[in-house]
Amino acid sequence: MLIAFFQIIATSVVWAVLKIFTRFEIHGTENLKEVSRPFVVVANHESVLDPPLIGVMLLHRPQLFPIRFMTKDLLIYIPIFGQIIWLLGAFRARKKKGIGRSLLAPVKILEGRNGVMMFPEAHIIHERAHLGEGRRGAAILALTTKAQLLPVSLHTPANLNLFTFIFTRPKIVVRVGTPYYLNNLDYPDFSDENTFAATKVIMQKIADLYFQHKY
């Protein structure tokens, strides 16, 4: 697939840059052997580097490409740039269209037995050693499509910029957890109560990885 081809090339370049300019670590890659399609990577959101970091993680099992990710609607419409990020796996968020409309694209992707990355916090959390509140999208996706969930924690320095990236060799860490499924018997319908309960499970899995890191 075209997107998988471009993702493997792009993430290979990112991996090389990380190895040169950062102290990059990735833990738990053996858990990728247990991932089966369709799957949803669920991770905390600390920086704009997060999507490519997940891509670098998947280089340890490249047959899991392509993985798709949600981006701001406006970015897709920027000439040339929009086409580039589409080739790298982006799809529109359809913000303010309602959660049902926003999830149409990822549901279709998962029904095609592909992968999607989701950041349940929905925005970058600048405070370190802190997780934001999870939103229900990933839980609804997993319950709707019976997709496997892969928890990941991402760790980058606060206020990371081009200068610190190049000259200070910041430490960047990715932790990969054990994949799992949400049991639909525990959540018999998609009520707010059930989807919020499922979201708490997802966030706890991320937290179990996240708080292993020492900032």
Secondary structure by P-SEA (a helix, b strand, c coil): caaaaaaaaaaaaaaaaaacccccccccccccccccccbbbbbbbcccaaaaaaaaaaccccccccbbbbccccccccaaaaaaaaaabbbbccccccccccaaaaaaaaaacbbbbbccccccccccccccccccaaaaaaaaccbbbbbbbbbbccccccccccccbbbbbbbbcbbbbccccccccccaaaaaaaaaaaaaaaaaaaacccc
